[in-house]
Amino acid sequence: MRIDHSAATFPIAVPVGLTEPGFVYQGEATNATGQTRAIKFKTNADQPGPFRRGQIVRVTVNQHFGVTAFKLVSAKQVPKTVKLN
């Protein structure tokens, strides 16, 4: 998935009564067979990010739970059968 929208932020409450920034990303993801799907996922300060527009993220999606994992990758790590927009 290539990040195509700038990250929006939202507050995440932590146990001490403070808040941390969370980030929302959306874009068009393509699997190895060429099927595309609109994906939206959230991260927090403990996870990788914030991602910038144009970066490539490998996303694992479960049909029942949505996005379960994500990882920043380089263009060299994208399979040649996948055509990113």
Summary of the structure (lengths in Angstrom):
residues: 85
radius of gyration: 13.9
end to end distance: 8.8
largest distance: 47.3
contacts: 198
relative contact order: 0.26
helix: 4%
strand: 51%
